[in-house]
């Protein structure tokens, strides 16, 4: 049955990777995989339960005879519930942070970006967009940042072929900016929630490689741009007399929102409560401030003009459903023992975290990086497996301890490697939908530039890990 489950999930991963060809939404595929995988496990789980949970199952039976019903009940109450608790924690965190971003957008707290970066100088515009995207993505999730900056870019750049170049740079900056903080990308968020990394060490290890992986491709892209470009005429968006906050109110909400997101790791360290509790706390405070600042608007029937299209909310919902499906599918793989076998094979045949990271990055270019990073993350247990391995190879085992090299590499390589092709990340898909970018165009104009930045970033990480950390 293990082979059947593994083959079924690999087939599903194939459909996820070929969404652009099959036109089957990868969120639907992931949800179907996760549910069917657990159904197969549930009805054939007796062997797995007796081999992996003998003591727990004996205690659960409490002297009763084992039946098909008791096996199913044990799986539901003692195995499956752990995965649902982990998934719910991540989903609640994402819902809270996305709500904060939506409130910031509705109140025009990001409107200053368009006026600040607007210029006919093509290279100055490119570096401004990339810098802002990188910084915002470190605080917001990379999909939200990408879509918001693509909208800003479309309101400035008039020519389609230039918008494709600018959009590609925005996607890269969003993914690189998100991969070095624990709240900037769902992959790093999963690593933090699992307890494999701490926020400060993680950011310190990856900030320089992430900057290099952003700067090098951006410079190479800038060489393809002319000195100046045509810009769109500036539009003034009408929000209604009572919908525009005063400048100091926008600044207040911006700093409370962004500052609150940065406070979440500190909240977790102080209280030891899950990260989503801190996110909900920040959302509650932020919501109160929003109610106070908009008390006149709330009592009126005045509509609010949104500068970000509605499909952002739809994309975020799909992203959450995709994440849920992937977590369920990987959970099944873990419970069958297939991931442990894969980990032992990597230790025996490869025995090098850099080789694993490079392979992960290359595969991420065609398979969604979230699915791949979560699968790679589930290969090893940060405490149990590392302690067993430490008795065999202490130096190699350190790579899988808390803040170990392995966790840094899968996050960095998964995020940057996912930019080698636009189908490697949800941000890349947003670019394809927004600007009509094709895989072939992206491969000819962007892929080699991203590859150069990624490899140089890996080199920087190697030197920092060797001489500094």
VEXDREN-2710 file (C-alpha; in Angstrom, 1 decimal):
% VEXDREN-2710
k/r/px/py/pz
1/UNK/0.0/0.0/0.0
2/UNK/2.9/2.3/0.6
3/UNK/3.9/2.1/-3.0
4/UNK/0.4/2.8/-4.1
5/UNK/0.1/5.9/-1.9
6/UNK/3.6/7.2/-3.0
7/UNK/2.7/6.6/-6.7
8/UNK/-0.6/8.3/-6.3
9/UNK/1.0/11.4/-4.6
10/UNK/3.8/11.6/-7.2
11/UNK/1.2/11.5/-10.0
12/UNK/-0.6/14.4/-8.2
13/UNK/2.7/16.3/-7.9
14/UNK/3.0/15.9/-11.7
15/UNK/-0.4/17.5/-12.2
16/UNK/0.6/20.3/-9.9
17/UNK/3.7/21.0/-11.9
18/UNK/1.8/20.9/-15.2
19/UNK/-1.0/23.2/-14.2
20/UNK/-0.2/25.6/-17.0
21/UNK/-0.7/22.7/-19.5
22/UNK/-3.6/20.7/-18.0
23/UNK/-5.4/23.9/-16.8
24/UNK/-6.4/22.0/-13.7
25/UNK/-6.1/24.3/-10.7
26/UNK/-3.2/23.1/-8.5
27/UNK/-5.2/23.9/-5.3
28/UNK/-7.9/21.5/-6.3
29/UNK/-5.3/18.9/-7.2
30/UNK/-3.6/19.3/-3.8
31/UNK/-6.8/19.1/-1.9
32/UNK/-7.8/16.0/-3.7
33/UNK/-4.4/14.4/-3.1
34/UNK/-4.5/15.2/0.6
35/UNK/-8.0/13.8/1.2
36/UNK/-7.6/10.6/-0.9
37/UNK/-4.2/9.9/0.6
38/UNK/-5.6/9.9/4.1
39/UNK/-8.6/7.8/3.0
40/UNK/-6.2/5.2/1.7
41/UNK/-4.1/5.4/4.9
42/UNK/-7.2/5.2/7.1
43/UNK/-8.5/2.0/5.5
44/UNK/-5.1/0.3/5.4
45/UNK/-3.5/1.8/8.5
46/UNK/-3.5/-1.3/10.8
47/UNK/0.0/-2.3/9.7
48/UNK/1.4/1.3/10.0
49/UNK/-0.2/1.8/13.4
50/UNK/1.2/-1.4/14.9
51/UNK/4.7/-0.8/13.5
52/UNK/5.0/2.9/14.3
53/UNK/2.8/3.4/17.3
54/UNK/2.8/0.1/19.2
55/UNK/2.9/1.5/22.7
56/UNK/0.5/4.3/22.0
57/UNK/-2.0/2.0/20.4
58/UNK/-1.8/-0.6/23.2
59/UNK/-2.5/2.2/25.7
60/UNK/-5.4/3.4/23.5
61/UNK/-6.9/-0.1/23.4
62/UNK/-6.7/-0.5/27.2
63/UNK/-7.1/-4.2/27.0
64/UNK/-9.8/-4.2/24.3
65/UNK/-9.5/-6.2/21.1
66/UNK/-8.1/-4.5/18.1
67/UNK/-10.6/-4.0/15.3
68/UNK/-10.8/-2.0/12.1
69/UNK/-12.9/0.6/13.9
70/UNK/-10.5/1.0/16.8
71/UNK/-7.6/1.5/14.3
72/UNK/-9.6/4.2/12.5
73/UNK/-10.5/5.9/15.8
74/UNK/-6.9/5.8/16.9
75/UNK/-5.7/7.4/13.6
76/UNK/-8.4/10.1/13.8
77/UNK/-7.8/11.0/17.4
78/UNK/-4.1/10.5/17.8
79/UNK/-2.4/10.9/14.4
80/UNK/-4.5/13.0/12.1
81/UNK/-5.4/15.5/14.8
82/UNK/-1.7/16.5/15.1
83/UNK/-1.5/17.4/11.4
84/UNK/-4.8/19.4/11.5
85/UNK/-3.6/21.3/14.6
86/UNK/-0.4/22.3/12.8
87/UNK/-2.3/23.2/9.6
88/UNK/-4.8/25.3/11.5
89/UNK/-2.1/27.2/13.2
90/UNK/-0.5/28.2/9.9
91/UNK/-3.8/29.0/8.3
92/UNK/-4.9/31.3/11.2
93/UNK/-1.6/33.1/11.0
94/UNK/-2.0/33.7/7.2
95/UNK/-5.6/34.8/7.6
96/UNK/-4.6/37.3/10.3
97/UNK/-1.7/38.8/8.4
98/UNK/-3.6/39.0/5.1
99/UNK/-6.4/40.8/7.0
100/UNK/-3.8/43.4/8.2
101/UNK/-2.5/43.9/4.7
102/UNK/-6.1/44.3/3.3
103/UNK/-6.9/47.0/6.0
104/UNK/-3.6/48.8/5.1
105/UNK/-4.5/48.8/1.4
106/UNK/-8.1/49.9/1.9
107/UNK/-6.9/52.9/3.9
108/UNK/-4.4/53.9/1.2
109/UNK/-1.3/53.2/3.4
110/UNK/0.6/52.0/0.3
111/UNK/-0.4/54.9/-2.0
112/UNK/2.8/56.7/-1.4
113/UNK/4.7/54.0/-3.3
114/UNK/3.4/55.0/-6.7
115/UNK/4.3/58.7/-6.3
116/UNK/7.7/57.9/-4.8
117/UNK/9.0/55.6/-7.5
118/UNK/7.4/57.4/-10.5
119/UNK/10.2/58.5/-13.0
120/UNK/11.0/58.2/-16.7
121/UNK/14.5/56.9/-15.8
122/UNK/14.1/53.2/-16.5
123/UNK/16.9/52.0/-14.3
124/UNK/16.1/54.2/-11.4
125/UNK/12.5/53.0/-11.6
126/UNK/13.6/49.3/-11.7
127/UNK/15.8/49.6/-8.6
128/UNK/13.1/51.6/-6.8
129/UNK/10.5/48.9/-7.5
130/UNK/12.9/46.1/-6.6
131/UNK/14.0/47.7/-3.3
132/UNK/10.5/48.4/-2.1
133/UNK/9.3/45.0/-3.1
134/UNK/12.2/43.3/-1.3
135/UNK/11.5/45.3/1.9
136/UNK/7.8/44.9/1.8
137/UNK/8.0/41.1/1.2
138/UNK/10.2/40.7/4.3
139/UNK/7.1/41.9/6.2
140/UNK/4.2/40.8/4.1
141/UNK/3.6/37.5/2.3
142/UNK/5.3/37.4/-1.1
143/UNK/2.1/36.8/-3.2
144/UNK/0.4/39.9/-1.7
145/UNK/3.6/42.0/-2.2
146/UNK/3.9/40.8/-5.8
147/UNK/0.4/41.6/-6.8
148/UNK/0.4/45.0/-5.1
149/UNK/3.7/46.0/-6.8
150/UNK/2.6/44.7/-10.2
151/UNK/-0.4/47.0/-9.9
152/UNK/1.8/49.9/-9.0
153/UNK/4.1/49.1/-11.9
154/UNK/1.2/48.9/-14.4
155/UNK/0.1/52.3/-13.4
156/UNK/3.5/53.7/-14.3
157/UNK/5.0/51.7/-17.2
158/UNK/3.1/52.0/-20.5
159/UNK/5.0/49.5/-22.8
160/UNK/4.1/45.8/-22.5
161/UNK/7.6/44.4/-23.2
162/UNK/9.1/46.6/-20.4
163/UNK/6.3/45.6/-18.0
164/UNK/7.3/42.0/-18.5
165/UNK/10.9/42.8/-17.5
166/UNK/9.9/44.9/-14.5
167/UNK/7.3/42.3/-13.4
168/UNK/10.0/39.5/-13.5
169/UNK/12.3/41.6/-11.3
170/UNK/9.4/42.2/-8.9
171/UNK/8.6/38.5/-8.6
172/UNK/12.3/37.7/-7.9
173/UNK/12.6/40.5/-5.3
174/UNK/9.4/39.3/-3.6
175/UNK/10.5/35.7/-3.3
176/UNK/14.1/36.7/-2.2
177/UNK/12.8/39.3/0.3
178/UNK/10.3/36.8/1.8
179/UNK/12.7/33.9/2.2
180/UNK/15.0/35.5/4.9
181/UNK/12.3/36.3/7.4
182/UNK/10.0/33.9/9.2
183/UNK/6.9/36.0/8.3
184/UNK/7.7/36.8/4.7
185/UNK/7.1/33.4/3.1
186/UNK/4.9/30.4/3.9
187/UNK/8.0/28.2/3.6
188/UNK/10.0/30.0/6.3
189/UNK/6.8/30.3/8.4
190/UNK/6.4/26.5/8.3
191/UNK/10.1/26.1/9.3
192/UNK/9.6/28.4/12.2
193/UNK/6.3/26.8/13.3
194/UNK/8.0/23.4/13.3
195/UNK/10.8/24.7/15.6
196/UNK/13.7/24.2/13.2
197/UNK/14.8/27.8/13.1
198/UNK/14.7/31.0/15.2
199/UNK/13.8/34.4/13.7
200/UNK/17.1/36.3/14.4
201/UNK/19.5/33.5/13.4
202/UNK/17.5/32.7/10.3
203/UNK/17.5/36.4/9.1
204/UNK/21.2/36.8/9.9
205/UNK/22.1/33.7/7.9
206/UNK/20.1/34.5/4.7
207/UNK/19.9/38.3/4.4
208/UNK/23.2/38.6/2.5
209/UNK/22.5/35.7/0.1
210/UNK/19.0/37.0/-0.5
211/UNK/20.3/40.4/-1.3
212/UNK/22.9/39.0/-3.7
213/UNK/20.3/36.8/-5.4
214/UNK/18.2/39.9/-5.9
215/UNK/20.9/42.5/-6.9
216/UNK/22.7/40.4/-9.5
217/UNK/19.7/39.5/-11.7
218/UNK/18.3/43.1/-11.3
219/UNK/21.5/44.6/-12.6
220/UNK/21.5/42.2/-15.5
221/UNK/17.9/43.0/-16.3
222/UNK/18.6/46.8/-16.1
223/UNK/21.1/46.4/-18.9
224/UNK/18.3/45.4/-21.2
225/UNK/16.4/48.7/-20.6
226/UNK/16.8/52.0/-22.4
227/UNK/17.7/55.2/-20.7
228/UNK/14.1/56.4/-20.4
229/UNK/10.7/54.9/-20.9
230/UNK/7.2/56.1/-21.5
231/UNK/5.1/56.4/-18.4
232/UNK/1.3/56.4/-17.9
233/UNK/-0.4/59.7/-17.1
234/UNK/-1.0/60.0/-13.4
235/UNK/-4.5/59.2/-12.3
236/UNK/-6.2/60.6/-9.2
237/UNK/-8.4/58.0/-7.6
238/UNK/-11.6/59.3/-6.0
239/UNK/-12.3/57.7/-2.6
240/UNK/-15.0/60.1/-1.3
241/UNK/-14.7/63.0/1.0
242/UNK/-14.7/61.0/4.1
243/UNK/-12.6/58.0/2.9
244/UNK/-9.2/59.5/2.8
245/UNK/-7.3/59.4/6.1
246/UNK/-5.1/62.2/7.1
247/UNK/-1.4/61.7/6.5
248/UNK/-0.6/61.2/10.2
249/UNK/-3.4/58.6/10.4
250/UNK/-2.0/56.7/7.4
251/UNK/1.5/56.8/8.9
252/UNK/0.1/55.6/12.3
253/UNK/-1.7/52.6/10.7
254/UNK/1.3/51.8/8.5
255/UNK/3.7/51.6/11.4
256/UNK/1.2/49.8/13.7
257/UNK/0.5/47.2/10.9
258/UNK/4.1/46.6/9.8
259/UNK/5.5/47.0/13.3
260/UNK/3.0/44.6/14.6
261/UNK/4.0/42.0/12.1
262/UNK/7.6/42.4/13.2
263/UNK/6.6/42.0/16.8
264/UNK/5.1/38.6/16.3
265/UNK/8.4/36.7/16.7
266/UNK/9.0/38.6/19.9
267/UNK/5.5/37.8/21.2
268/UNK/6.2/34.1/20.5
269/UNK/9.5/34.3/22.4
270/UNK/7.9/36.1/25.4
271/UNK/4.8/34.0/25.8
272/UNK/5.7/30.7/24.1
273/UNK/2.2/30.8/22.5
274/UNK/1.9/29.7/18.8
275/UNK/2.7/32.5/16.3
276/UNK/-0.9/32.7/15.1
277/UNK/-1.9/34.0/18.6
278/UNK/0.5/36.9/18.2
279/UNK/-0.9/37.6/14.7
280/UNK/-4.4/37.6/16.0
281/UNK/-3.4/39.9/18.9
282/UNK/-1.8/42.4/16.4
283/UNK/-4.9/42.1/14.1
284/UNK/-7.2/42.9/17.1
285/UNK/-5.2/46.0/18.0
286/UNK/-4.9/47.1/14.4
287/UNK/-8.6/46.6/13.9
288/UNK/-9.4/48.9/16.8
289/UNK/-7.2/51.6/15.4
290/UNK/-8.9/51.2/12.0
291/UNK/-12.3/51.6/13.6
292/UNK/-11.2/54.8/15.4
293/UNK/-9.6/56.3/12.3
294/UNK/-12.6/55.5/10.1
295/UNK/-15.4/56.1/12.5
296/UNK/-17.1/58.5/10.0
297/UNK/-16.7/56.2/7.1
298/UNK/-18.1/53.2/9.0
299/UNK/-21.3/55.1/9.7
300/UNK/-21.8/56.1/6.1
301/UNK/-22.7/54.2/2.9
302/UNK/-19.7/55.6/1.0
303/UNK/-18.0/52.9/-1.1
304/UNK/-14.3/52.4/-0.7
305/UNK/-12.2/52.4/-3.9
306/UNK/-9.6/49.5/-3.9
307/UNK/-6.4/49.9/-5.9
308/UNK/-5.6/46.2/-5.7
309/UNK/-7.8/43.9/-7.9
310/UNK/-10.3/41.5/-6.3
311/UNK/-8.4/38.5/-7.7
312/UNK/-5.8/39.0/-4.9
313/UNK/-8.3/37.8/-2.3
314/UNK/-9.2/34.8/-4.6
315/UNK/-5.5/34.0/-5.2
316/UNK/-4.8/34.1/-1.4
317/UNK/-7.7/31.8/-0.7
318/UNK/-6.4/29.4/-3.4
319/UNK/-3.0/29.6/-1.8
320/UNK/-4.4/28.6/1.6
321/UNK/-6.3/25.7/0.2
322/UNK/-3.2/24.6/-1.7
323/UNK/-1.2/24.7/1.4
324/UNK/-3.8/22.6/3.3
325/UNK/-3.8/20.0/0.6
326/UNK/0.0/19.8/0.4
327/UNK/0.3/19.4/4.2
328/UNK/-2.3/16.6/4.3
329/UNK/-0.5/14.8/1.4
330/UNK/3.0/15.1/2.9
331/UNK/1.5/14.0/6.3
332/UNK/0.4/10.7/4.6
333/UNK/3.9/10.2/3.2
334/UNK/5.4/10.7/6.6
335/UNK/3.0/8.3/8.3
336/UNK/3.8/5.5/5.8
337/UNK/7.5/5.8/6.5
338/UNK/8.3/6.7/2.9
339/UNK/9.9/10.0/3.9
340/UNK/12.1/8.3/6.4
341/UNK/13.3/5.9/3.7
342/UNK/14.0/8.9/1.4
343/UNK/15.9/10.7/4.2
344/UNK/18.1/7.6/4.8
345/UNK/18.8/7.4/1.1
346/UNK/19.9/11.0/0.9
347/UNK/22.1/10.5/3.9
348/UNK/23.7/7.4/2.5
349/UNK/24.0/8.3/-1.2
350/UNK/24.3/12.1/-1.2
351/UNK/25.4/13.1/2.3
352/UNK/25.8/16.8/1.3
353/UNK/23.2/19.5/2.1
354/UNK/24.4/21.8/-0.7
355/UNK/23.8/19.1/-3.3
356/UNK/20.3/18.5/-1.8
357/UNK/19.6/22.3/-1.8
358/UNK/20.7/22.7/-5.4
359/UNK/18.6/19.7/-6.5
360/UNK/15.7/21.2/-4.6
361/UNK/16.1/24.6/-6.3
362/UNK/16.2/23.1/-9.8
363/UNK/13.1/21.0/-9.1
364/UNK/11.3/24.0/-7.6
365/UNK/11.5/25.7/-11.0
366/UNK/8.9/23.3/-12.4
367/UNK/7.1/22.1/-9.2
368/UNK/5.6/24.7/-6.7
369/UNK/8.3/25.5/-4.2
370/UNK/5.8/25.4/-1.2
371/UNK/5.1/21.7/-1.9
372/UNK/8.7/20.9/-2.4
373/UNK/10.0/22.7/0.7
374/UNK/7.4/21.2/2.9
375/UNK/8.2/17.8/1.6
376/UNK/12.0/18.4/2.2
377/UNK/11.2/19.8/5.6
378/UNK/9.3/16.7/6.6
379/UNK/12.2/14.3/5.7
380/UNK/13.9/15.1/9.1
381/UNK/12.8/15.6/12.6
382/UNK/14.8/18.3/14.2
383/UNK/15.2/16.5/17.6
384/UNK/14.6/12.8/17.2
385/UNK/16.4/12.2/13.9
386/UNK/19.3/14.5/14.6
387/UNK/19.9/12.9/18.0
388/UNK/20.1/9.4/16.4
389/UNK/22.3/10.6/13.5
390/UNK/24.6/12.4/16.0
391/UNK/25.7/9.1/17.3
392/UNK/26.8/8.0/13.8
393/UNK/28.1/11.3/12.3
394/UNK/28.1/14.2/14.7
395/UNK/29.3/16.8/12.2
396/UNK/26.7/15.9/9.6
397/UNK/24.0/15.8/12.3
398/UNK/24.6/19.4/13.2
399/UNK/23.2/20.4/9.8
400/UNK/19.7/19.2/10.9
401/UNK/19.7/20.7/14.4
402/UNK/17.9/23.9/15.3
403/UNK/19.2/26.7/13.0
404/UNK/21.1/24.1/11.1
405/UNK/22.4/24.5/7.6
406/UNK/19.8/22.2/6.0
407/UNK/16.9/24.4/7.0
408/UNK/18.5/27.5/5.7
409/UNK/19.3/25.9/2.3
410/UNK/15.9/24.4/1.6
411/UNK/14.3/27.8/2.3
412/UNK/16.7/29.8/0.2
413/UNK/17.0/27.3/-2.7
414/UNK/13.3/26.7/-2.8
415/UNK/12.4/30.4/-2.9
416/UNK/15.1/31.5/-5.4
417/UNK/15.0/28.2/-7.4
418/UNK/11.3/28.8/-7.8
419/UNK/12.1/31.9/-9.8
420/UNK/14.0/30.0/-12.4
421/UNK/10.7/29.6/-14.2
422/UNK/7.4/31.5/-13.6
423/UNK/5.6/28.2/-12.8
424/UNK/7.8/27.6/-9.8
425/UNK/5.9/29.9/-7.4
426/UNK/2.5/31.5/-6.9
427/UNK/4.1/34.9/-7.5
428/UNK/5.3/33.7/-10.9
429/UNK/1.8/32.5/-11.7
430/UNK/0.5/36.0/-10.8
431/UNK/3.0/37.5/-13.2
432/UNK/1.9/35.2/-16.0
433/UNK/-1.8/36.1/-15.5
434/UNK/-1.1/39.8/-15.1
435/UNK/1.4/40.5/-18.0
436/UNK/0.9/37.4/-20.2
437/UNK/4.5/36.2/-19.6
438/UNK/5.1/32.8/-21.2
439/UNK/7.5/30.2/-20.0
440/UNK/9.6/30.4/-23.2
441/UNK/9.9/34.2/-23.0
442/UNK/10.9/34.0/-19.3
443/UNK/13.4/31.2/-20.0
444/UNK/15.2/33.3/-22.7
445/UNK/15.2/36.6/-20.9
446/UNK/15.3/35.8/-17.1
447/UNK/16.2/32.3/-16.2
448/UNK/20.0/32.6/-16.6
449/UNK/20.1/35.9/-14.7
450/UNK/18.2/34.3/-11.8
451/UNK/20.6/31.3/-11.9
452/UNK/23.6/33.5/-11.7
453/UNK/22.2/35.4/-8.7
454/UNK/21.2/32.1/-7.0
455/UNK/24.6/30.5/-7.4
456/UNK/26.4/33.6/-6.2
457/UNK/24.0/33.8/-3.2
458/UNK/24.8/30.2/-2.4
459/UNK/28.5/31.0/-2.6
460/UNK/28.0/33.9/-0.2
461/UNK/26.1/31.7/2.2
462/UNK/28.9/29.1/2.1
463/UNK/31.5/31.8/3.0
464/UNK/29.4/33.2/5.8
465/UNK/28.6/29.8/7.2
466/UNK/32.3/28.9/7.0
467/UNK/34.0/32.0/8.4
468/UNK/31.3/34.0/10.3
469/UNK/28.7/31.7/11.9
END
